[in-house]
Amino acid sequence: MSDGPAGRRQEVAAAARRLAAAGLLVGTAGNVSARAGDRVAITATGIALGACTADDVTVVSLDGEVIDGTLEPTSELGLHLGVYADSPAAAVVHTHAPFATALACVLDALPVLHYQQLALGGEIRVAPYATFGTGELAAHVRAALDGRSAALLANHGSVTVGGTLDAAVENALLLEWLCQLHHRASTLGTPRALTEAQQSDVVRAAIERGYGTPKSLPA
């Protein structure tokens, strides 16, 4: 993340615009944050995320005290700060993405149909429903994220985290693709999930081959 409050706010705003352009954030629904040390840059409540600017991002302490900005932080501030308290995550993305939200209205968990889901930790849990902006919802989401980089929120949406802001955004995009895949597969028949053995084989192959990492050709 860029040094200084201005750089942090600009990066969060850019991430919000990217997610909105991809259809994962609609109107004022959703929020994005990124942590740098003991400060968190987070989108403000009630802003149009597709047109988010640095002025629409507020910087707070890990206790939620406003340090920089003129707008009140998102109502899900407690959820974001709770995730940072639990994990080394550097960013949190909360969306109401259409396929993720639809599946969160039906499933108790998103099974592993495609090996790319293992990048998020495996089966994605669905956090029990609770009213938005409450400590109860934050607690449910924190539990669902244990050992995962993504969680679905029952009848609500999704949350992804990452070691960088870009990683959290990419995880949100991947989760939405996986939810869309599940939806499409379900219209054709009963989805066939990967077994534990198949998942272990994928992990082993990915480690051996350095899957997902650019490699230079031999000189």
Secondary structure, DSSP 8 states (H G I E B T S, - for coil): --SHHHHHHHHHHHHHHHHHHTTSSBTTB-EEEEEETTEEEEEBTT--GGG--GGGEEEEETT--EEE-SS-B-TTHHHHHHHHHHS--SEEEEE--HHHHHHHTT-SEE---SGGGGGGTSSEEEE----TTSHHHHHHHHHHTTT-SEEEETTTEEEEEESSHHHHHHHHHHHHHHHHHHHHHHHHSS-----HHHHHHHHHHHHHHTTTS------
